[in-house]
């Protein structure tokens, strides 16, 4: 085990059944946290939690649609009843992929509404639901997932992630008096299996050419950012969005 940096802490991770969320759960559980994986895909969440427990970590799974405030409130209430409170909330659940990167007129209002319900309202719903369970707990923090697309504009997805950056600032102001820090990460091109499957080699090469560093981004780069911003090492950091893009969206 890497250590016990997060020993005794309860970390609720939305979209915890796959991708970044699954990786976050493993990393936090390896460091002593109890990973609570909330995912709309109940099977994926349960399998991810079982994999953590198989390595000796603590993990629980809940089926949950982050856009449904009743489901979210039910999960939070059960977590508090079972584990006593929440120390870390990771708002990772989100709709993405090439499908949601289209112009809003092409995507259609039904999908645009669902995109914003999950990517934007989901952050608000989950944070407000967890607030009282986090208030006053040492090291309490919220970690949001934005995107490098939020710095570029264009496409419904990028706009939804721009809203996440704004929410990160607004929630940091609102939750600061409760002793809760709120930060975010904006990943650049991360060569996950999903990205490789969805984007052409030409698109991947084009984006990489815009980076300042000729490196391939990986899931692990985002995990490292999360571990820092959710740790006591970042005790004086709130309201910030950390760009992890190899310089792709560098600006002044």
C-alpha positions as CSV (number, residue, x, y, z in Angstrom):
1,X,0.0,0.0,0.0
2,X,1.4,3.5,-0.9
3,X,0.6,4.8,2.6
4,X,-2.1,6.1,4.9
5,X,-2.3,9.7,3.9
6,X,-6.1,9.6,3.7
7,X,-6.6,7.1,6.5
8,X,-10.0,7.3,8.1
9,X,-11.4,9.7,5.5
10,X,-14.6,9.1,3.5
11,X,-14.4,10.0,-0.2
12,X,-17.6,10.1,-2.3
13,X,-16.8,9.8,-6.0
14,X,-19.5,10.3,-8.6
15,X,-19.0,8.4,-11.8
16,X,-16.8,6.0,-9.7
17,X,-17.4,2.9,-11.8
18,X,-15.1,3.7,-14.6
19,X,-12.5,6.0,-16.1
20,X,-11.1,8.8,-13.8
21,X,-13.6,8.0,-11.1
22,X,-12.5,4.4,-10.8
23,X,-8.9,5.4,-10.8
24,X,-9.6,8.0,-8.1
25,X,-11.3,5.4,-6.0
26,X,-8.4,3.0,-6.2
27,X,-5.8,5.7,-5.4
28,X,-7.7,7.0,-2.4
29,X,-8.5,3.6,-1.0
30,X,-4.8,2.6,-1.4
31,X,-4.0,5.5,0.9
32,X,-6.5,4.6,3.6
33,X,-9.7,6.3,2.6
34,X,-13.1,4.6,2.3
35,X,-14.1,5.0,-1.3
36,X,-17.8,5.5,-1.9
37,X,-18.4,4.9,-5.7
38,X,-21.7,6.5,-6.9
39,X,-22.5,5.6,-10.5
40,X,-25.6,5.5,-12.7
41,X,-24.3,2.2,-13.9
42,X,-24.9,0.0,-10.9
43,X,-22.9,-2.9,-12.3
44,X,-19.8,-0.9,-13.1
45,X,-19.9,0.7,-9.6
46,X,-20.3,-2.6,-7.8
47,X,-17.4,-4.2,-9.9
48,X,-15.1,-1.2,-9.2
49,X,-15.8,-1.4,-5.5
50,X,-15.3,-5.1,-5.4
51,X,-11.9,-4.7,-7.1
52,X,-10.8,-2.2,-4.4
53,X,-11.9,-4.6,-1.7
54,X,-10.1,-7.4,-3.4
55,X,-6.8,-5.5,-2.8
56,X,-7.6,-4.9,0.8
57,X,-9.1,-1.4,0.5
58,X,-12.4,-0.1,1.8
59,X,-15.1,0.6,-0.8
60,X,-18.9,0.8,-1.1
61,X,-21.0,1.3,-4.3
62,X,-24.3,3.1,-4.8
63,X,-26.4,3.4,-8.0
64,X,-27.0,7.1,-8.4
65,X,-27.9,9.6,-11.1
66,X,-26.3,12.9,-10.1
67,X,-29.0,14.9,-11.8
68,X,-31.6,13.3,-9.5
69,X,-31.6,15.2,-6.2
70,X,-33.7,12.6,-4.5
71,X,-31.2,9.8,-5.4
72,X,-28.2,12.0,-4.4
73,X,-29.8,12.9,-1.0
74,X,-30.6,9.2,-0.4
75,X,-26.9,8.2,-1.0
76,X,-25.6,11.0,1.2
77,X,-27.9,10.1,4.0
78,X,-26.9,6.5,3.9
79,X,-23.2,7.3,3.7
80,X,-23.6,9.5,6.8
81,X,-25.6,6.8,8.6
82,X,-23.0,4.1,7.8
83,X,-19.7,6.0,7.8
84,X,-20.4,9.1,9.9
85,X,-19.8,11.9,7.4
86,X,-18.0,12.9,4.2
87,X,-14.5,14.3,4.0
88,X,-14.0,14.4,0.2
89,X,-16.5,14.8,-2.6
90,X,-15.3,14.3,-6.1
91,X,-17.7,15.5,-8.7
92,X,-16.5,13.3,-11.5
93,X,-19.7,12.1,-13.2
94,X,-20.2,13.7,-16.5
95,X,-21.4,13.3,-20.1
96,X,-18.6,13.8,-22.6
97,X,-17.2,12.1,-25.8
98,X,-17.3,13.3,-29.3
99,X,-21.1,13.1,-29.3
100,X,-21.4,16.0,-26.8
101,X,-18.6,18.1,-28.3
102,X,-20.9,19.2,-31.1
103,X,-22.5,22.7,-31.6
104,X,-25.7,23.0,-29.6
105,X,-27.8,23.3,-32.7
106,X,-26.5,20.0,-34.0
107,X,-26.8,18.3,-30.6
108,X,-30.4,19.2,-30.1
109,X,-32.1,20.7,-27.0
110,X,-33.0,17.4,-25.4
111,X,-29.4,16.3,-25.3
112,X,-28.2,19.8,-24.4
113,X,-30.5,19.8,-21.4
114,X,-29.4,16.4,-20.3
115,X,-25.7,17.4,-20.7
116,X,-26.2,20.5,-18.4
117,X,-28.3,18.5,-16.0
118,X,-25.5,16.1,-15.4
119,X,-22.3,18.2,-15.9
120,X,-23.5,21.4,-14.2
121,X,-26.6,20.7,-12.1
122,X,-25.0,17.4,-11.0
123,X,-22.1,19.4,-9.4
124,X,-24.5,21.7,-7.6
125,X,-26.9,18.9,-6.4
126,X,-24.1,16.7,-5.1
127,X,-22.2,19.6,-3.4
128,X,-25.3,21.0,-1.7
129,X,-26.4,17.5,-0.6
130,X,-22.9,16.8,0.9
131,X,-22.3,20.2,2.5
132,X,-23.8,19.5,6.0
133,X,-22.0,16.1,6.1
134,X,-18.7,17.8,5.3
135,X,-19.0,21.0,7.4
136,X,-16.3,21.4,10.0
137,X,-14.5,18.1,9.2
138,X,-10.7,18.7,9.1
139,X,-9.4,18.7,5.5
140,X,-12.9,18.7,3.9
141,X,-12.8,19.4,0.2
142,X,-14.7,19.2,-3.0
143,X,-12.9,18.3,-6.3
144,X,-14.5,19.1,-9.6
145,X,-13.6,17.9,-13.1
146,X,-13.6,20.6,-15.7
147,X,-11.8,20.3,-19.1
148,X,-9.3,22.0,-21.4
149,X,-12.3,22.4,-23.7
150,X,-13.6,25.0,-21.3
151,X,-10.8,27.3,-22.4
152,X,-11.5,27.0,-26.0
153,X,-15.3,27.6,-26.3
154,X,-17.4,26.1,-29.0
155,X,-19.5,23.0,-28.4
156,X,-22.0,22.3,-25.7
157,X,-19.5,20.1,-23.7
158,X,-16.9,22.9,-23.5
159,X,-19.5,25.4,-22.3
160,X,-20.7,22.9,-19.6
161,X,-17.2,22.6,-18.4
162,X,-16.7,26.3,-18.4
163,X,-19.7,26.4,-16.0
164,X,-17.8,24.0,-13.8
165,X,-14.9,26.4,-13.5
166,X,-17.3,29.1,-12.5
167,X,-19.0,26.9,-10.0
168,X,-15.7,26.0,-8.5
169,X,-15.1,29.7,-7.6
170,X,-18.7,30.3,-6.5
171,X,-18.8,27.2,-4.3
172,X,-15.3,28.0,-2.8
173,X,-16.7,31.3,-1.7
174,X,-19.9,29.8,-0.3
175,X,-18.4,26.8,1.4
176,X,-15.3,28.5,2.7
177,X,-17.0,29.6,6.0
178,X,-17.8,25.9,6.6
179,X,-14.1,25.0,6.3
180,X,-14.6,23.3,2.9
181,X,-12.1,23.8,0.1
182,X,-13.3,23.6,-3.5
183,X,-11.0,23.1,-6.4
184,X,-11.0,21.6,-9.9
185,X,-8.8,20.1,-12.6
186,X,-9.0,20.8,-16.3
187,X,-7.5,17.7,-18.1
188,X,-6.1,18.1,-21.5
189,X,-5.7,15.2,-24.0
190,X,-5.5,12.1,-21.9
191,X,-4.9,9.0,-24.0
192,X,-7.4,6.7,-22.3
193,X,-9.0,3.8,-24.1
194,X,-12.2,5.8,-24.6
195,X,-10.3,8.7,-26.3
196,X,-8.3,6.4,-28.5
197,X,-11.5,4.8,-29.6
198,X,-13.4,8.0,-30.3
199,X,-10.8,10.3,-31.9
200,X,-9.0,9.8,-35.1
201,X,-5.2,9.7,-35.3
202,X,-5.3,13.0,-37.2
203,X,-7.2,14.7,-34.4
204,X,-4.9,13.2,-31.7
205,X,-1.9,14.5,-33.7
206,X,-3.4,17.9,-34.1
207,X,-4.1,18.4,-30.4
208,X,-0.7,17.1,-29.4
209,X,0.9,19.5,-31.8
210,X,-0.7,22.4,-29.8
211,X,0.9,21.3,-26.6
212,X,4.0,22.9,-25.3
213,X,5.4,19.5,-24.2
214,X,5.5,16.6,-26.7
215,X,4.1,14.1,-24.2
216,X,1.2,11.8,-24.0
217,X,-1.2,12.5,-21.1
218,X,-2.4,9.7,-19.0
219,X,-5.1,8.9,-16.4
220,X,-2.3,8.9,-13.8
221,X,-1.6,12.6,-14.4
222,X,-5.1,13.5,-13.3
223,X,-4.9,11.1,-10.3
224,X,-1.8,12.9,-9.1
225,X,-3.5,16.3,-9.4
226,X,-6.5,15.0,-7.4
227,X,-4.2,13.5,-4.7
228,X,-2.6,16.9,-4.2
229,X,-5.7,19.1,-4.3
230,X,-7.6,16.7,-1.9
231,X,-4.7,16.5,0.5
232,X,-3.5,18.6,3.4
233,X,-0.7,19.8,1.2
234,X,-3.2,22.0,-0.5
235,X,-4.7,23.3,2.7
236,X,-4.3,26.9,1.5
237,X,-5.7,26.3,-2.0
238,X,-9.3,26.9,-2.9
239,X,-11.3,28.2,-5.8
240,X,-8.6,27.1,-8.3
241,X,-8.8,25.1,-11.5
242,X,-5.5,23.3,-12.2
243,X,-4.8,22.9,-15.9
244,X,-3.1,19.6,-16.6
245,X,-2.7,19.9,-20.4
246,X,1.0,20.0,-21.2
247,X,0.5,23.6,-22.0
248,X,-2.3,23.1,-24.5
249,X,-4.4,25.9,-23.0
250,X,-1.7,28.1,-21.6
251,X,-2.7,31.7,-21.3
252,X,-2.2,34.9,-19.2
